Amino acid sequence: MTKYYQPQTYQIITFGCQMNEYDSEVLAGVLDGMGFTQANGVDCADIVLLNTCCVRETAENKVFSLLGRLRRLKKEKPGMIIGVSGCMSQQEGMAARIRQGFPHVDLILGTGGACQLPDLIGRVIERRSPVLAVRPGIDGIVENLPVRRKEGIRAWVAIMYGCNNFCTYCIVPYVRGRERSRRPGDILEEIDRLGREGFKEVVLLGQNVNSYGKDLDDTIDFAGLLKKLDKYEGNNGVSRIRYMTSHPRDFSDRLIETIVASDKVCEHFHLPVQAGSNRVLKKMNRGYSREHYLELVGKIKSSIPTASITTDIMVGFPGEDEKDFEDTLDLARQARFDSAYTFIYNTRPGTPAASLEGQVPEEVKKARIQELIKLQNKISLERNREEEGREQEVLVEGESKTRPGMLAGKNRGNKTVIFPGGKELIGRTVRVLITESHLAHLAGRQLPH
């Protein structure tokens, strides 16, 4: 890549999901390739990039707040380059809003624009005027971009981009485009490289990994990709494969069978249900019923009794009444999720749900989310207590941040396990006997080989 001038420093601040985390690693890799080095903080950076999210209003508000604080820093350092990238930039009308409200922003870059970054920064430096690079349409995939990973145990690997589902509350298809799958060979090559670099676990990313391959000429689906990755001998040290996120509508029996037969694919299933009411699910355009979802959960648990099942649940969708909410609580009781990410619906401009009647009052949403959290915490603790007395395979990630002198890692169900041990175990897989259970983690002692 072209070096436009002597190496300077950068800082990337990431908002949102794991896909954004991966995108930020790509942006960092591109900046490294240009000769920049990562700064220790925003105050000492020459380039500050905000990689944004627009799935929820709270993420947008955090971006606006930070841009306001950066205005002062820009006055102190006029040569600083401030950029906004990601989903928020791609949202209709947002680039103009940023330019009008925050004229100190030098660069606005849409999703999938990392490959343009060297030229765009060069234009900002040469012109000393703002550059806008948001494409109205998003298609194609640029391979072989450098990636700067943050740690040496787990790595994110995007297997596809975009989404075709168009859930009525979701902005993602509008800002990330339609589904585009990477070629299996490119994915295998990246994971092989990660194994040689010492990574032990990879997490395959996509808005809906179950749709993988539908747009490819190759006759391969997500189950087929997992089979390739599981049996591929070139992965070296990569011993675990995870993935997110799955859409319940597209989760096939073949995929369950593939995971049962796999050595590397972990038995953790993240299946966002969003709601337990058929009426609400239909309004959300989720494409499945509560009966279908519970049947799927039952199939997974009967095929893999030790499976960990987690979910996302939204409360306060337009028109949700007490019966709908009770259906959601009932589904949570029946499914007995190991954990759940629970959140309150908020309106996303440009989505069909934004114009629906029957917006739920904020005080009702807050009361419902608290009731749901209370129920799920009870179930999560009960599920964790079931782990006591079991031997677990734990990939050690580092020292515990909450318990001095202890190590922390993840079991195959993606639960945190804490146990006493030396730093030499970091990066290794060990057997741990679970002796304690808590809401957010398990604890135990290492077993001899």
N, C-alpha and C positions, 0 to 999 in steps of 0.2 A: 504494500500500500504506500501511497505517496506521503512523504513527510513534508508538511508545508513550512515548518519552521522548527526551531529547537524544541525538544520534548518539554511539555508542560504538564500540569496536574489536572485531574478530573475527579468528580464525585457524582455517582449515580444514586438517586433516591427512588426507591421502588414502592409503588402502591399496588395493592390488589393481590391477584391469585398467583399460583405457582407458574403459570404460563408467563406472567409478567416477570417473575423472578428469572426464568430462563431467558426471556428477551433481554433483561438487563445484563445477564452474563454475556450474551452475544454483543451487546453495545459496548461492554467493557473490553471484550476481546478485540473489537474493531479499533477502539481508542488505543489499546496497548499496541496494536499493529501500526498505528500512526506515530508512535513514539511518545505518547503521553504516559504518565504514571499515576497510579491511584493516590489521591490525597488522603490525609488523615481526617478530614472534615470539610464541611462546606466553606468555612471561613478562609481556608488556605487553598482552595481549588481555583484553577483558572477557567475550568469548564464545569458547570453544574447542569446535569440532566435530570429532569423529573419524569420518570417513566410511569405513566398514569393509568388509573382505572376509572371506569364510569358505570360499573355495575350497580353501585349504590351511591346515593347522594353524599353520604358521609365521606367517601373517598374523594369526591370532587371538592368538598369544602376544605379538606386537609390540603389539597393542592393549592387552592386559592389562598389559603392562609399562609402557606410557605412562600408562594410567589410574592405576597405582600411583604413578608420579612426580608426577602431577597432584594427588594427595591433599595433598601438602605445600604446593603452590601455592595450593590452595583454602583451606587454613588461614590462609595469609598474606593472601589476598584473598577473604574470605567472600562478597563480592558477585559473584564470577566465576560465570558459567554454563558448565557442562561438559555437552556433549551427545554421544551416540553415535548415529550414523545408518548406514544402508546394510544390506548383506546379513547381516552378523553379527547385527544387531539383530533381523532377521526370522527367524532360525533358531529352530526350536522349543526353548523352554526357556531361550534365551539371555538374554532381557530380565530374567527372574527371577534368573538367575545374576549378571547385572551389578548389579542392584539390591541383591542380598544381599552380594556381595563388594566393591562399590564404592559405598557409600551417598552419596558426595559427588557422584555423577553426577546432574544435574538433569533431563536430558531424554533419552529413548530414542525414536528415530524410525526407522520402518521404511523399506523401499525405496519410492520413488515418493511420498514424503511432503513434498517441497520446498514444495508449494503450501500446506501446513498450517503452515509454519514461523513466519510472523508471529503467528498466533493462539497457537501453542504457546509461543513465547517470551514473549508477553504474559501467558499463564497462569502461567508460571514466575515472572515478575517480580511479578505481583499476589499470587500465593499464597505465594511463597517456599517451595515444596515441590515435590518431583520430579513430572514429568509423563511418562506412558507413552503413546506413540501408535504402536503396532504393530498393523496390521490383519491378521487371519487370512487374508483373501483379497486378491489384488492384481488389479485390473482397471482398464480405462480408461486414457486418456492425457489429461493436462492440457496444453493448448497455451498458447503465448504467455507462458511464464515467462521472466523476464529471465535472461541468461547473462553472466557475467563471464569473458571469455577471457583466457588468460595471455600470449599472444603475438600478433604481427600477421602471421604467415606462414601457419600451419596452424591449422585449427579442426576440432574434433570435432563431428559432427552425428549424433544418434541418429535412426535411421529406424524402429526397432522396439524393443520391450522384451520380456523374457521368453524362455522356451524350451520347446518341446514334445518335445524329444528323449529326455530321461530316460536319459542314459548312466548306467550303474550306479554309477559312482564320483563323480558330480557332484551338487552341492547346489543348483546355480543354479535349476532349475525350481521348487524348493521355496521359494526365498527371493525370486525375481524374478517368479514367476507364469508363466502361459501367454503365448504369443506375442500381441503386440498391435502392429499396424503403423500408422505414422502415414500420414495422407493425403498423396498426392503433392504436392498444392498447398501444404500446410504446409511440406513439405521444400523445395520450390522457393523459396518465399517466404523461408525462413531462409537458404538459400544465396545468394539474390539480395542479401539484406541484408549478408551477410558479404563479398560482393564489393564492395559500396559502402563497407564499412568498411576495405577494403584487404587482406583475406586472399587469398592466392594458391592455397591448396590446402585442400580439405576431405576429411576422412576419415569415411565413412559407417559408423556403428556399429550392431551388432546381435549377439546371441549366435549367430545363424545367419542372416546376411543373405540367404542363398539361399531362405529361407522367406518373404521379404518378400511381402506382398500376399495371402497365402492366406486371411487372415481379413477382407479387405476386400470390399465389394460391387463395387468397380471391377475390371475384368478386367485387372489389371496384376501382373506378377511383377518380380523383381529386375532381370532383363535389360531389361524395359520401363522401369523407373525409370532405369536407367543411360542408356538411349537418350534419355529426356526431358532428363536433366541434361546430357548431352553436346551436345545440339542447342539447348538453351535459350539464347536470346540475351541474357537479362537478367542473366546471372551476372557481368557486368562483368569484373573482374580475376581471377576464379577460373579458373585455367588447368589445374588438376590435380584429379582425383578418385581417391581410394583408398577401400578398404572393408575391414572385418574384423568378424567372422570368418566364413569359409565352412565349410560342412559338406560333405565329399567326396561324401556320398550324394546330395545335392541339386544338385551342380554340373553344369549341363546343357551340351550342345553349343551351344545357343542363346546361353548366356551367354558362352562362348568366342568365338563369332562376333561378338557385340556388342562385346566388348573389342577384337577385331581391327579392327573398323570404326570404333572410337572415336578421337577426337583427345585428349580430356581424361582418359579412364580409363587409369590407369597399368598397366603390364604386370608388376605384382607380385601374385603369388598366394600367400596364406597359407592353407595347407590342412593343418590339424592331422590327422595320421595316428594318433597316440597309440600304436600298436603295429604290428608287422609280422607278427604271428602270427594266422592266421584263428581259431584256438581262443580266443585272448585277445580279439580284436576281437568275437567273438560274446558272450563273457562280459561285455564292456563295453557291449553293446547299441549298437554303433556303426552297424550297418545296412549295412555294405559289407565286401568281402573285400580282401585284399592285391592280388589280381589286378585288381579293379575300380579300386583306387587307382592302381596302376602304369599301368593303361590310361589313366586320366584324366591323369596326369602326362605320358604319351607324347603324348596329344592336344594338350595345352597347348604342349609343346615343338615339336611339328611345325607347329602353327598360328602360334606366336610364338617363333621361335628365340632371341630375346633375352630371353625371359621370365625373371624371377627367381621361384623357388619356395622358400618357407620353410614350416616346419612346427612342430608341438609333438609331442614324444615322451615317453611315460611309461615308466619302468622299475619293476619290482617289483610289478605288479598281482597280486592274490591268485591263486595257482596258476601263475604264470609260471615255467616251468622253463628249463633251458639251451637246449633246442631252440627254445622260444618266443623267447627273447632272441636267439638266433642268427638267427632269421627277421627280427627287427627290424633287426639289423645288416645283413643281406642286403638288406632293403628300402632302407635308407639308402644302401647302395652303388649300388643300381640307380637310385634316384630322383635321387641326386646333388643334394641340397638346397643352396641357396645359404647357408642357415643354419638352425639348429634351436634351439628353446627346449626344453631337456631337463630333466626333473625326476623326482624319486622319488615314487611313490605314497605317500600317507598317508591313513589312514582318516578319513572324514567321517561322523560320527554322523548317522543318519537316511537314509543311502543304502543301496541293496541290497548294494553291494560290501562294506560294513562287516561284514556277517554271513557273507561267503564264507569257506570253509575254505582252508587253504594259504597263509596269510600268509607272505610272503617275509622271511627274517631281514634285519635292518638291514645287517649287514656284507656280505651278498650284494648288496643294493640298491646300496650305495656302490661296490662293485667294478664292478658293471654300468654304473652311470652314468659312472664314469671311463673305462671302455672305450668307451662310446658317444660321450662328449665327444671323446676322442682321435681316433676315426674321423671324426666330423663336422668337427672343426677341420681335419683334413687335406683333406677334401673341400671345405670352404669356401674354404680358401686356394687350392686348385687352380681352383675356380670363379672366384675373383677374379683369378687370373693370366690367365684367358681374356679378361679385360676389357682387358688392356694393348694399347695401339695403337688402341683404339676411340675414336671421338668420342661423347661422352655429353651429353645435355641435363641440366643441373644447376640446380635451384632453390636459390639461395643463401639460407641461413637465418641466418647470422651469422658471427662470428669463431670460429676453431677454439679449442676449450678445451684442446687438447693440443699444438698447434703455433703458438706466437706468430707474429704477422705473416701468418698464413694464414687464408683463409676456408673455411667448411665448408657443404656443402649436401647435398641428396639427388638421386640420379639417378632415373629413372623406375622402376627396379627396387628403390627404397627403400634403396640402399646409400649410405653416407656417402662423399662425395668432398671431398678437401682440395686446395686450390690457392692460389697467391699472388694477391692482388688487393686493391683498395681497398674501404672500407666502403660506398661509393656503390653497390656491386653487390648489397648485401643486399636481398632481396625481388625480385630480378630473376632471369630464367632465362638462363643463358649456356651456350655450348658449351665443353666441356673435353676435351682429349686426355688419355687415361689413360696415364701413364708408369710408375706404380708400383702394386704391389698388396700389401696386408697382410691379416692375418686379419680385422680389424674395419673396415678402410676402404680406399678407393682414393685415389690422389694423381695430380695431373696439372698441366697448364697451360692457361690460358684461350686459346681460339682467337678470332681476329678475327671480327667479324660477317660 
